[in-house]
Amino acid sequence: MNAVIYARYSSDNQREESITAQLRVCREYCRKKGYILTHEYTDEAMTGTNDDRAGYIQMIKDAQKHLFDIAIFHKIDRNARNEYDYYINKMKLLRAGIHVEYASLGFDIETPEGQLMENQLVGIAAYYSRNLSTEVRKGLKENALQAIHCGGRPPFGYKVIEKKYYIEEHEAMIVRFIFDMYVKNYTYGRMVAACRDKGYKTRAGRDWCKNSLREITRNNKKYSGVFIYGRENQSKLYPGRKNEIIEVPGGMPAIIDPETYRIAHDREKNFVFTQGQHHAKVNYLLSGLIYCGVCGRAMVACRAVSNGKRPYDYQYYKCRQNVAGAEQCKVKTIRKDFIEGIAKKYVKGIVGSKEAVEDICHSINERVEKENKTGSNEVRALEREERSLNRKMENLLNIVEDGALSDVIRGRIKTLHERLSQISDRMIELREEDKPKLDADRVYEAIKVWQDAEDDASLASMFKAFISQIRVFPKTIEIDFFLDINGRKYIMKQKKRPV
């Protein structure tokens, strides 16, 4: 049966290794169950209190297209920490004919007893999340009322010492210079040029730009000495939660005077941000997979739009080395629709052709046989060494039985014992590393479901599931195809074609 894995971790306080550990446990679970692992969905630094997670949403969509049979999670709280979302999404999976399984639970959730335990664990996960959130907000609110720093980087112009704000004089000088221009109605373009002429840099050591300057001017109340905690648009980010903004006048040392603040505030109220009308979302399906074949850098998504007399909308990938405008790489841009069309035709030509799958499996099996043979040779060499060491150990023990135990003999026995332990561990690793040969019929049945992928989300998932890398050269394109079977990645190099 075809299975997928979903893994996530909640926040930056948890490490990326959290996902790695989850995937390892779930892959081992698949191996023991004999499932064919076809895809892995992950969400990094995403909360489980809602289902607004890109990887999770994609898994639900793929389930409704019947691209797999089983969804595997590490634990219940990796699925969701909200009862409503948990049961709604579980119902979506069940209605699509998808079974839900947990790699670390010691019971079957399909039985009445298992469902009872499942309900309790879902409730516990939701309680833990809500209680933790309440306690954290309570502590942050108390800190804010005392104008204590509540975490994060302090605004430009300030530093934090023992959780209190103090002025960073060099940065404060730049802040005053920016506000002096702002209250004189300088345009942002003119302000950028003036900062560049003065040699002023941001905290990260970069030149000031319009966005970074606006980040200063829009926070003008803080620079007038008012400590602010909370967000005005908090209710939009967290539906059901009221806007709770705490302001403590005098809670921070002021960098600008009250008159400057008043003028800057009046200008800020009248500021209108006009967004480009052609900034509609475009899905670049090969992002993260396409690279420059000459310099090895990633190729990034680019777009050129004009609404003039001759309107156009060019969408393409470009070598990162050339994005800044300094044409240093020989690889030219490549049209988005052209390269994505090639990738689509190539992958579908494999997943829809049993003959192609058989050829790939044959090639992989030859490589697997060679690798297994190499491992077997090492095992035989280790077995010979093990027999020799055991004979030496037996001789030493005979000497000890005769009453001749010295420090030299004791040290020699210890050394032999350690080496025998290393040999045993290595042989276990080599035997576990023996790769099974691929069954072409099973592989074809597992991947042919991608033949119907047509929408952007499905195509992007298909590319990530089968394309290891695309390299673009001045006159050719190379595509590396791979199969991920039960957690093992088999890469096939390489399909070439002219640009």
C-alpha positions in Angstrom: 0.0 0.0 0.0 1.2 3.5 -0.8 1.9 5.7 2.3 2.9 9.3 3.0 4.4 10.9 6.1 3.5 14.2 7.7 5.9 15.9 10.1 6.1 19.3 11.7 7.6 21.2 14.6 6.0 24.1 16.3 8.3 27.0 16.7 11.9 28.3 16.4 12.4 27.1 20.0 12.4 23.6 18.6 15.1 22.4 16.3 14.9 21.2 12.8 16.2 17.8 14.1 12.7 17.4 15.5 11.4 16.8 12.0 14.4 14.6 11.1 13.6 12.4 14.2 9.9 12.2 13.3 10.7 11.2 9.7 13.2 8.5 10.9 10.6 6.9 13.2 7.9 7.0 10.5 10.1 5.6 7.8 11.0 2.7 10.1 7.3 2.2 10.8 6.7 2.1 7.0 9.5 -0.4 6.5 8.1 -2.8 9.2 4.6 -2.5 7.8 5.8 -3.1 4.3 4.3 0.1 3.0 5.6 1.9 -0.1 6.6 5.5 1.0 5.6 7.8 -1.9 5.9 11.3 -0.4 6.8 13.2 2.8 5.0 16.4 3.8 6.7 18.8 6.3 5.9 22.1 8.0 8.7 23.8 9.9 8.1 26.3 12.7 4.3 25.9 12.2 1.8 25.7 15.1 -0.6 22.7 15.4 -3.4 24.9 16.8 -4.8 25.4 13.2 -4.5 23.7 9.8 -3.2 26.7 7.9 0.0 24.8 7.1 1.2 24.5 3.5 2.4 20.9 3.8 -0.7 19.8 5.6 -3.0 21.5 3.1 -1.2 19.8 0.2 -1.5 16.4 1.9 -5.3 16.9 2.2 -5.5 17.9 -1.4 -3.4 14.9 -2.6 -5.5 12.6 -0.4 -8.7 13.8 -2.1 -7.0 13.0 -5.5 -6.4 9.4 -4.1 -2.6 9.7 -4.5 -1.9 7.5 -1.5 -3.7 5.0 0.8 -2.2 5.7 4.3 -1.2 8.9 6.1 1.4 8.4 8.9 2.1 10.8 11.7 4.6 10.5 14.5 2.1 11.3 17.3 -1.3 12.8 17.6 -0.1 16.2 18.6 2.0 16.3 15.3 -1.3 16.1 13.5 -3.2 18.9 15.3 -3.5 20.5 18.8 -7.1 21.6 18.1 -10.0 19.2 18.4 -12.1 20.8 15.7 -9.3 20.8 13.1 -8.2 17.3 14.1 -11.6 15.6 13.5 -12.6 17.7 10.5 -9.4 16.8 8.7 -9.5 13.2 9.8 -13.0 13.0 8.3 -11.7 14.4 5.1 -9.0 11.7 4.9 -11.4 8.9 5.8 -14.0 10.1 3.2 -11.2 10.0 0.7 -10.5 6.4 1.7 -7.2 7.2 3.5 -6.3 5.4 6.7 -4.6 7.4 9.5 -1.8 5.7 11.5 0.6 6.9 14.2 4.1 5.5 14.3 4.7 6.0 18.1 1.3 4.9 19.5 1.1 1.4 21.0 -2.6 0.8 20.1 -4.8 0.6 17.0 -7.0 3.7 16.6 -9.5 1.7 14.5 -10.7 -0.3 17.6 -13.3 1.1 20.0 -10.6 1.1 22.8 -8.1 2.8 20.5 -10.6 5.5 19.6 -11.3 6.2 23.2 -7.5 6.6 23.8 -7.3 8.8 20.7 -10.0 11.1 22.0 -8.2 11.5 25.3 -4.9 12.3 23.6 -6.5 14.8 21.3 -8.1 16.6 24.3 -4.8 16.5 26.2 -2.9 18.0 23.3 -5.5 20.8 22.9 -5.4 21.5 26.7 -1.6 21.7 26.7 -1.5 24.1 23.9 -4.2 26.4 25.3 -2.9 26.4 28.8 0.6 27.1 27.6 -0.6 30.0 25.4 -2.6 31.5 28.3 0.3 31.4 30.7 2.8 32.8 28.2 0.4 35.8 27.4 -0.2 36.4 31.0 3.5 36.7 31.8 4.2 38.9 28.7 1.4 41.2 29.7 2.8 41.7 33.2 6.2 42.4 31.8 4.7 44.9 29.3 2.9 46.8 32.0 6.3 47.3 33.7 7.9 48.3 30.3 10.1 45.2 30.4 11.5 43.9 27.1 9.3 41.0 26.0 11.7 39.4 23.5 12.8 40.0 20.0 15.2 42.5 18.6 14.9 46.0 20.0 14.0 48.8 17.5 16.9 50.5 15.7 18.3 53.1 18.0 17.9 51.1 21.2 19.7 48.4 23.1 18.4 46.1 25.9 20.4 45.8 29.1 18.8 43.6 31.8 15.5 43.7 30.0 15.3 47.5 29.9 15.6 49.8 26.9 18.5 52.2 26.6 19.5 54.5 23.7 22.3 53.2 21.4 23.8 56.6 20.6 25.3 55.9 17.1 22.0 54.4 15.9 19.9 57.1 17.6 21.9 59.8 15.6 20.8 58.1 12.4 17.2 57.9 13.6 17.2 61.6 14.3 18.6 62.3 10.9 15.9 60.2 9.3 13.1 61.9 11.2 14.6 65.4 10.4 14.3 64.6 6.7 10.8 63.0 7.1 9.3 66.0 8.8 10.7 68.2 6.0 8.7 66.1 3.5 11.7 64.5 1.8 10.7 61.7 -0.5 11.9 58.2 0.5 14.1 58.1 -2.6 15.8 61.4 -1.5 16.2 60.0 2.0 17.9 56.9 0.7 20.4 59.0 -1.3 21.1 61.2 1.7 21.8 58.2 4.0 24.1 56.8 1.4 26.0 60.1 1.1 26.5 60.1 4.9 27.7 56.5 4.8 24.9 55.4 7.2 24.1 51.7 7.4 21.4 49.6 8.9 22.1 47.4 11.9 22.8 44.5 9.5 25.5 46.7 7.7 23.4 47.2 4.6 22.5 50.4 2.8 19.2 52.0 3.7 16.3 51.4 1.3 12.7 52.7 1.1 11.3 49.8 3.1 13.9 50.0 5.9 13.4 53.8 6.2 9.6 53.3 6.4 10.1 50.8 9.2 11.7 53.7 11.2 9.1 56.4 10.4 6.0 54.2 11.0 7.2 53.4 14.5 7.4 57.1 15.5 5.4 56.7 18.7 8.1 54.3 20.2 10.8 56.8 19.3 8.9 59.5 21.3 9.3 57.4 24.4 6.2 55.3 24.5 6.6 51.6 25.3 4.2 49.6 23.1 3.3 45.9 23.3 0.8 44.2 21.0 -0.3 44.5 17.4 -3.2 46.6 16.0 -4.1 43.8 13.5 -3.9 41.0 16.1 -7.5 40.1 15.8 -7.0 39.4 12.1 -4.0 37.2 12.8 -5.8 35.4 15.6 -9.6 35.3 15.1 -11.5 35.5 18.3 -8.7 37.3 20.2 -9.2 40.9 21.0 -6.7 43.6 20.1 -4.8 44.1 23.3 -2.3 46.9 22.9 -0.4 48.1 26.0 1.1 51.5 25.9 3.4 52.8 28.7 4.3 56.5 28.2 7.8 57.2 29.3 8.5 53.4 29.3 11.4 54.0 26.9 13.9 56.8 26.6 12.8 59.2 23.9 15.0 59.7 20.8 12.8 62.4 19.1 11.1 65.4 20.7 7.3 65.7 21.0 7.1 68.3 18.2 8.9 66.1 15.7 6.7 63.2 16.7 3.5 65.3 16.1 4.6 66.3 12.6 5.8 62.8 11.7 2.6 61.3 13.0 0.5 63.7 10.9 2.4 62.7 7.8 2.2 59.0 8.6 -1.6 59.3 8.9 -1.8 60.8 5.4 0.6 58.2 3.8 -1.0 56.0 1.2 0.8 52.9 0.1 0.1 52.0 -3.5 0.9 48.4 -4.4 1.8 47.4 -8.0 -1.3 46.2 -9.9 0.6 43.4 -11.6 1.9 41.7 -8.4 -0.5 38.8 -8.9 0.8 35.5 -7.5 2.7 33.4 -10.0 3.6 29.8 -9.0 7.2 29.0 -10.0 6.9 25.2 -9.8 10.6 24.4 -10.1 11.9 26.7 -7.3 14.5 24.9 -5.3 15.1 22.3 -8.0 16.6 24.3 -10.9 20.3 25.3 -10.8 22.8 27.0 -13.1 25.0 24.3 -14.7 28.0 26.7 -15.1 28.4 28.3 -11.7 26.3 25.9 -9.6 24.1 28.6 -8.0 20.3 28.3 -7.8 18.2 29.9 -10.5 15.6 32.2 -9.1 12.2 33.2 -10.2 11.9 36.5 -12.0 9.2 38.5 -13.7 9.0 41.5 -16.1 5.7 43.2 -16.6 4.6 46.2 -18.7 1.2 47.8 -19.1 2.3 50.2 -21.8 1.4 50.4 -25.5 2.9 46.9 -25.9 2.0 45.1 -22.7 3.9 42.0 -21.8 4.3 39.6 -18.8 7.6 37.7 -19.0 8.1 35.0 -16.4 11.4 33.2 -16.2 14.2 31.7 -14.2 17.6 33.5 -13.9 20.9 32.5 -12.4 21.2 34.1 -9.0 24.7 35.5 -9.9 23.0 37.6 -12.6 20.0 38.9 -10.6 21.9 41.9 -9.2 22.5 43.1 -12.8 26.2 42.3 -13.1 26.1 39.8 -16.0 28.8 37.5 -14.8 27.4 34.0 -15.6 27.2 32.7 -19.1 23.8 31.0 -18.6 21.0 33.1 -20.0 17.5 33.2 -18.6 15.1 30.4 -19.4 11.4 30.9 -19.8 9.2 29.5 -17.0 6.6 27.9 -19.2 9.4 26.3 -21.4 11.4 24.6 -18.7 8.4 23.6 -16.6 6.8 22.1 -19.8 10.0 20.1 -20.4 10.0 18.9 -16.7 6.3 17.9 -16.9 6.7 16.0 -20.2 9.8 14.2 -18.9 8.3 13.1 -15.5 5.0 12.1 -17.0 6.8 10.2 -19.7 8.3 8.1 -16.9 5.4 7.7 -14.5 3.0 6.9 -17.4 5.3 4.3 -19.0 5.8 0.9 -17.6 8.7 0.2 -19.9 10.5 3.4 -18.7 9.9 2.3 -15.0 11.3 -1.2 -15.8 14.4 0.3 -17.4 15.0 2.5 -14.4 14.4 -0.3 -11.9 16.8 -2.6 -13.8 19.5 0.1 -13.7 18.9 0.7 -10.0 18.9 -3.0 -9.2 22.3 -3.4 -10.9 23.7 -0.6 -8.8 22.1 -2.2 -5.6 23.6 -5.6 -6.4 27.0 -4.0 -6.8 26.7 -2.1 -3.5 25.4 -5.2 -1.7 28.3 -7.2 -3.0 30.8 -4.6 -1.7 29.1 -4.8 1.7 29.2 -8.6 1.6 33.0 -8.5 0.9 33.5 -6.2 3.9 31.4 -8.5 6.1 33.5 -11.5 5.1 36.7 -9.6 5.9 35.3 -8.7 9.3 34.3 -12.3 10.0 37.8 -13.5 9.3 39.2 -10.8 11.6 36.7 -11.7 14.3 37.7 -15.4 14.2 41.4 -14.4 14.5 40.7 -12.1 17.5 38.6 -14.8 19.2 41.5 -17.2 19.0 43.8 -14.6 20.5 41.3 -13.9 23.2 41.0 -17.6 24.0 44.8 -17.9 24.3 45.0 -15.0 26.7 42.2 -16.4 28.8 44.1 -19.7 29.1 47.1 -17.9 30.4 44.9 -16.1 32.9 43.5 -19.4 34.1 47.1 -20.6 34.8 47.4 -17.7 37.2 49.6 -15.4 35.1 47.6 -12.1 35.1 49.6 -9.0 34.5 48.8 -5.4 33.6 50.0 -6.1 30.1 47.7 -9.1 29.6 44.8 -7.1 31.2 45.3 -4.2 28.8 45.6 -6.6 25.8 42.3 -8.4 26.8 40.6 -5.0 27.0 41.9 -3.9 23.6 40.7 -7.2 22.0 37.3 -6.9 23.6 36.8 -3.3 22.3 37.8 -4.3 18.7 35.5 -7.3 18.8 32.7 -5.0 19.9 33.4 -2.6 17.0 33.5 -5.5 14.5 30.1 -6.7 15.8 28.5 -3.2 15.5 29.9 -2.7 12.0 28.6 -6.1 10.7 25.2 -5.3 12.1 25.2 -2.0 10.2 26.4 -3.6 6.9 23.7 -6.3 7.1 21.0 -3.6 7.8 22.3 -1.6 4.9 21.6 -4.4 2.4 19.2 -2.8 -0.1 16.3 -4.8 -1.5 15.9 -4.9 -5.2 13.0 -2.9 -6.7 9.9 -4.6 -8.1 9.1 -2.7 -11.3 5.4 -3.6 -11.1 5.0 -2.3 -7.6 7.0 0.8 -8.4 4.8 1.5 -11.4 1.6 1.0 -9.5 2.9 3.4 -6.8 3.8 6.3 -9.1 1.3 6.1 -11.9 -1.2 8.1 -9.8 0.8 11.2 -10.8 -0.3 10.9 -14.4 -3.4 13.0 -13.7 -1.5 15.9 -12.1 -2.3 19.1 -13.9 -2.9 22.0 -11.5 0.0 24.0 -10.1 0.0 22.5 -6.7 -0.1 18.9 -8.0 2.6 19.5 -10.5 4.9 21.2 -7.9 4.4 18.1 -5.7 5.1 15.8 -8.6 8.4 17.7 -9.4 9.6 17.5 -5.8 8.6 13.8 -5.7 10.7 12.8 -8.7 13.2 15.5 -9.8 16.4 15.6 -7.8 17.9 18.5 -9.7 17.7 20.4 -13.0 20.9 22.0 -14.4 20.7 24.6 -17.1 23.8 25.1 -19.4 24.1 27.6 -22.2 23.0 25.0 -24.8 21.7 22.0 -22.9 19.5 21.0 -19.9 20.2 18.1 -17.5 17.5 16.5 -15.4 18.2 14.1 -12.6 15.2 11.8 -11.8 14.9 9.9 -8.5 12.7 7.4 -6.8 12.1 7.4 -3.1 11.1 3.9 -2.0 10.6 3.3 1.8 12.9 6.1 2.7 15.7 5.2 0.2 16.4 7.7 -2.5 17.6 6.2 -5.9 18.9 8.9 -8.2 19.2 8.4 -12.0 21.6 10.6 -13.9 20.8 12.2 -16.2 18.4 13.2 -19.0 20.0 15.7 -21.5 18.3 17.8 -24.1 19.1 21.0 -26.0 17.8 24.3 -24.9 
